[in-house]
Amino acid sequence: MHVLSVVCHPRPDSFTHALAGRFQEGVTSAGHTFEHADLYAEGFDPVMTARDLEQFNGAPMVPELLAEQDRVERADALCLIFPIWWFSMPAMMKGWLDRVWSAGWAYDWKHDPNGSLLKPRPCTMLVPVGASPQMEADWGCLERLDHIWRVGVLGYCGVDPINIHFLLDSAFEKGRHGEHLDTAYEAGNRILSVPNG
Ligand SMILES: Cc1cc2nc3c(=O)[nH]c(=O)nc-3n(C[C@H](O)[C@H](O)[C@H](O)COP(=O)(O)O)c2cc1C
């Protein structure tokens, strides 16, 4: 089986990239092949253009986006790895979804608003979060984010099963980095065998 991870962080020495590395080790230890998309290092342009939107009317997509879609299509499973920024995903990650997961490829916009077009494939999200468990208990943001990404984004495009790991206390070394790196390794090792969670 073949796994694509998409990582979004400008610093190669970030905790986010460390998680991506452990995830990769888990994937290869399970005997799968691995492909790594580093959006910042590759200089992905996240800004949706008028030209991109022409594909809603049947125009072919630009080669840059077709290449991204090829990466997704040849993967049996996906992993998105990015930090929480303002209780959302970084703009680079959002732009990758905006531009790559397009109408006519990921979902059928004109004829069936609920129609996903992609074959079901698992996706894990590894999401480091600065907030502590107490902050999250007080604020209650992550449950809503989970719902939006699970139902409104990935599920809408046929991704299944979906596993979202919010890794709290990741902003500074609060003794939880080791635990989170273990979670990343396990997620990679079991990416093709875990149910929704
Ligand atoms: C621009 C920016 C916005 C952030 N917003 C939030 C936030 O809304 N909630 C939160 O818990 N942490 C927030 N953080 C903290 C990051 O989630 C935290 O630094 C990250 O998970 C640690 O991973 P890293 O070392 O790979 O950056 C923010 C960090 C930055 C740089």
The ligand as an SDF file (V2000), in Angstrom:
LIG
                    3D

 31 33  0  0  0  0  0  0  0  0999 V2000
   -0.0110   32.1490   13.9940 C   0  0  0  0  0  0  0  0  0  0  0  0
   -0.2340   31.1860   15.1190 C   0  0  0  0  0  0  0  0  0  0  0  0
   -1.5060   31.0360   15.6160 C   0  0  0  0  0  0  0  0  0  0  0  0
   -1.7680   30.1200   16.6550 C   0  0  0  0  0  0  0  0  0  0  0  0
   -3.0380   29.9590   17.0980 N   0  0  0  0  0  0  0  0  0  0  0  0
   -3.3110   29.0500   18.0470 C   0  0  0  0  0  0  0  0  0  0  0  0
   -4.6460   28.8460   18.4810 C   0  0  0  0  0  0  0  0  0  0  0  0
   -5.5930   29.4650   18.0170 O   0  0  0  0  0  0  0  0  0  0  0  0
   -4.8680   27.9020   19.4520 N   0  0  0  0  0  0  0  0  0  0  0  0
   -3.8680   27.1730   19.9870 C   0  0  0  0  0  0  0  0  0  0  0  0
   -4.1250   26.3330   20.8380 O   0  0  0  0  0  0  0  0  0  0  0  0
   -2.5700   27.3440   19.5810 N   0  0  0  0  0  0  0  0  0  0  0  0
   -2.2820   28.2660   18.6260 C   0  0  0  0  0  0  0  0  0  0  0  0
   -0.9890   28.4390   18.1860 N   0  0  0  0  0  0  0  0  0  0  0  0
    0.0730   27.5830   18.7390 C   0  0  0  0  0  0  0  0  0  0  0  0
    0.3940   26.4300   17.8000 C   0  0  0  0  0  0  0  0  0  0  0  0
   -0.7100   25.5800   17.6230 O   0  0  0  0  0  0  0  0  0  0  0  0
    1.6260   25.6870   18.3200 C   0  0  0  0  0  0  0  0  0  0  0  0
    2.6840   26.5570   18.2750 O   0  0  0  0  0  0  0  0  0  0  0  0
    1.9240   24.4740   17.5120 C   0  0  0  0  0  0  0  0  0  0  0  0
    0.9400   23.5090   17.6740 O   0  0  0  0  0  0  0  0  0  0  0  0
    3.2750   23.8840   17.9140 C   0  0  0  0  0  0  0  0  0  0  0  0
    3.8100   23.2240   16.8150 O   0  0  0  0  0  0  0  0  0  0  0  0
    5.0880   23.7730   16.0270 P   0  0  0  0  0  0  0  0  0  0  0  0
    6.2320   23.8050   17.0100 O   0  0  0  0  0  0  0  0  0  0  0  0
    5.2880   22.7820   14.9410 O   0  0  0  0  0  0  0  0  0  0  0  0
    4.7570   25.1670   15.5390 O   0  0  0  0  0  0  0  0  0  0  0  0
   -0.7070   29.3770   17.1890 C   0  0  0  0  0  0  0  0  0  0  0  0
    0.6010   29.5520   16.6820 C   0  0  0  0  0  0  0  0  0  0  0  0
    0.8290   30.4520   15.6780 C   0  0  0  0  0  0  0  0  0  0  0  0
    2.2280   30.6120   15.1390 C   0  0  0  0  0  0  0  0  0  0  0  0
  1  2  1  0
  2  3  1  0
  2 30  2  0
  3  4  2  0
  4  5  1  0
  4 28  1  0
  5  6  2  0
  6  7  1  0
  6 13  1  0
  7  8  2  0
  7  9  1  0
  9 10  1  0
 10 11  2  0
 10 12  1  0
 12 13  2  0
 13 14  1  0
 14 15  1  0
 14 28  1  0
 15 16  1  0
 16 17  1  0
 16 18  1  0
 18 19  1  0
 18 20  1  0
 20 21  1  0
 20 22  1  0
 22 23  1  0
 23 24  1  0
 24 25  2  0
 24 26  1  0
 24 27  1  0
 28 29  2  0
 29 30  1  0
 30 31  1  0
M  END
$$$$
